[in-house]
């Protein structure tokens, strides 16, 4: 699976090139070659052998400096490192002082060759260094052998460990990057599902309830059409008015705005008035009343929307499922919260038993979720034959 992670070409050497490392290795090698050449001339003069050594040193330095121009494919780097190592070996055997240049060469070997080959080449270079220094030593010195071998061994093992740790960290970084991409995709999917759930709830509690109300009004008009034409016409007019309101509600759901009549409410009177209009339209013959306790204050649009849709859902349940005769809607304003209570005298149900609420359960779930999203809480008190009371609390402190 592609996760948008860039994959660089795999480096075979045990020491991956770091930024600027090659440039510094070239500077160090050229400085060492120059110092070793001056030392050789100072000790041995500029005779025919000295001229050959200096020419070899110049050729060695030029080949090492030409690394950047070596093609990366078709074995170019391997051929370059082998040529460089061969020139270094010849130069060191001829003039042991050039053994100091082994460090930059060893770095190049570690960068290019696989581990087993790199280890072998470094071992041979160590043997060359020891042989060169033993040639000019007055007598055999064990440190000339053990010292370079120990240093080479520790260097190879240390860089092998560093390379493995670097590879492990890169793998972890790639996995983390891939996990972040997967997490972002999951969050987008979760956000889409949450938005679908929200829209489904909004449509159920606004458009769905409105269409149900229109259906009830038209059914009532059909029943009264012959025996009471004026009453039937009144039902039709109310249904038409409700349809216009629901059309506006659909537009507001799409724009995610508050229900009609709550915009620009600076005195807090719009919400109680909107609830009263809602009860007048959606009560459908129930003995319905609205009570307001406390001083009404302006509420945030999302709270006003939630109050209206919760009240509409509770009224729809009372009309369609509870067989209620009366319903009482109460708004109670506290300093830090707004309470909505809807009480009906219908047949009730057992909230503790899933499914006993029938179709009203879907609407109650939407009310619970909406209150929770706003930091509030919805509770239902009911029992068979004892009616139902829905209470929803919305926080106001610091929101209005």
C-alpha positions, 0 to 999 in steps of 0.5 A, spaced: 500 500 500 502 506 498 502 511 504 505 517 500 512 515 503 518 517 499 523 511 498 530 513 497 535 508 493 538 503 498 545 504 500 549 497 500 555 500 504 555 499 512 556 507 513 550 511 509 553 518 506 551 523 511 550 531 508 557 534 507 561 528 510 564 526 503 566 533 502 570 533 509 573 527 507 576 530 501 579 536 505 582 531 510 585 526 505 588 532 501 591 535 507 594 528 509 597 527 503 600 534 503 603 533 510 605 526 508 608 528 501 612 534 505 615 529 510 617 524 505 621 530 501 624 532 508 626 525 510 628 523 503 629 528 498 627 529 491 630 524 488 628 519 482 624 515 488 621 521 491 619 524 484 615 517 483 612 517 490 610 524 489 607 523 482 603 517 486 601 521 491 598 526 486 595 521 482 592 518 489 589 525 491 586 526 484 582 519 484 580 520 490 577 527 489 574 525 482 569 521 487 563 526 485 564 524 478 563 517 478 557 514 475 553 511 481 550 505 477 554 499 473 559 498 479 562 505 478 563 506 485 565 499 487 571 500 481 572 507 484 573 504 491 578 498 489 582 503 484 583 508 490 585 502 495 590 499 490 593 506 489 593 507 497 596 500 498 602 501 493 603 508 496 603 506 503 608 500 502 613 505 498 612 510 503 609 508 510 608 515 512 602 515 507 599 510 512 595 516 515 591 517 509 588 510 511 582 513 515 578 517 509 580 511 504 576 506 510 570 511 510 570 510 503 570 503 503 565 503 509 560 507 504 560 503 498 562 496 499 557 491 503 559 489 510 563 482 509 567 485 503 568 492 507 570 488 513 575 484 509 578 490 505 579 494 512 583 488 514 587 488 508 588 495 509 590 494 517 595 489 515 598 494 510 599 499 515 602 494 520 607 492 514 609 499 512 610 501 519 614 495 521 619 496 515 621 503 518 621 500 525 628 499 528 625 492 531 619 489 532 614 492 536 607 488 537 603 495 538 604 496 531 600 490 529 595 490 535 594 497 535 591 498 528 588 491 528 584 493 534 582 500 532 580 497 525 576 492 528 572 497 533 571 502 528 568 497 523 563 494 529 562 501 531 559 503 524 556 497 523 552 498 530 550 505 528 548 503 521 543 498 524 541 503 529 540 508 523 536 503 519 531 501 525 530 508 526 528 509 519 524 503 519 520 506 525 520 513 521 517 510 515 512 506 519 510 512 523 509 516 517 505 511 514 501 510 521 500 518 520 497 517 513 492 512 515 490 516 522 488 522 517 484 517 513 481 514 518 479 521 521 477 523 515 472 517 514 470 518 522 468 525 520 464 523 514 460 518 518 459 523 524 457 528 519 452 523 516 449 521 522 448 529 524 445 530 518 441 524 518 439 526 525 437 533 523 433 531 517 429 526 522 428 531 527 426 537 522 424 535 515 421 528 517 417 531 523 415 536 519 412 532 513 409 527 519 405 533 521 403 535 514 401 528 513 397 528 520 394 535 518 392 532 511 389 526 514 384 530 518 382 535 512 380 529 508 376 526 514 373 533 515 372 535 508 365 533 507 362 534 514 366 540 516 369 544 510 371 550 514 375 546 519 378 542 513 380 548 509 383 550 516 387 544 516 390 545 509 392 552 510 396 550 516 399 544 512 401 549 507 404 554 512 408 548 515 410 546 508 413 553 507 416 552 514 419 546 512 422 548 506 425 554 510 428 549 515 431 544 509 435 550 507 437 552 514 439 545 515 443 545 509 446 552 511 447 549 518 443 555 521 438 556 527 431 555 526 427 560 523 425 566 528 432 565 532 437 569 528 438 576 531 435 575 538 438 580 543 433 580 548 431 572 549 424 572 547 425 569 540 426 562 543 419 562 547 415 565 542 418 560 537 417 554 542 409 556 542 409 557 535 411 550 534 406 547 539 401 550 536 402 547 529 405 540 532 400 539 537 395 536 532 389 536 537 392 535 544 391 539 550 398 543 549 401 548 553 407 552 554 410 555 560 416 559 561 420 560 568 426 564 569 428 570 565 429 569 558 436 570 555 439 570 549 442 563 547 447 561 542 444 559 535 446 551 536 442 551 543 436 554 540 436 549 534 437 543 539 431 546 544 427 547 538 428 540 535 428 536 541 421 539 543 419 537 536 421 530 537 418 530 543 411 532 541 412 528 535 412 522 540 407 524 544 402 525 538 404 519 534 406 513 539 404 515 546 396 516 545 397 522 549 391 527 551 395 533 554 402 535 553 406 540 557 412 544 555 416 548 560 422 552 559 426 554 565 432 559 565 437 558 570 444 562 570 448 557 567 443 552 564 437 552 560 432 546 561 427 543 556 421 539 559 416 535 555 411 531 559 405 527 556 400 523 559 400 517 554 401 510 555 409 510 557 414 505 556 420 502 560 426 506 558 430 500 561 428 495 556 431 496 549 425 497 543 420 498 548 419 505 546 418 503 539 419 508 533 420 514 538 427 510 540 430 513 534 428 520 535 430 520 543 437 517 541 437 523 536 435 528 542 441 524 547 446 525 542 444 532 540 445 534 548 451 531 549 454 534 543 453 541 546 455 539 553 448 537 556 444 531 558 438 528 556 434 524 561 427 520 560 422 518 565 417 513 563 413 507 565 407 503 562 401 507 563 404 513 567 406 517 561 413 520 559 417 526 561 423 528 557 428 533 560 434 536 556 439 541 560 443 545 555 449 549 559 449 557 558 455 559 562 460 562 558 456 561 551 451 566 550 
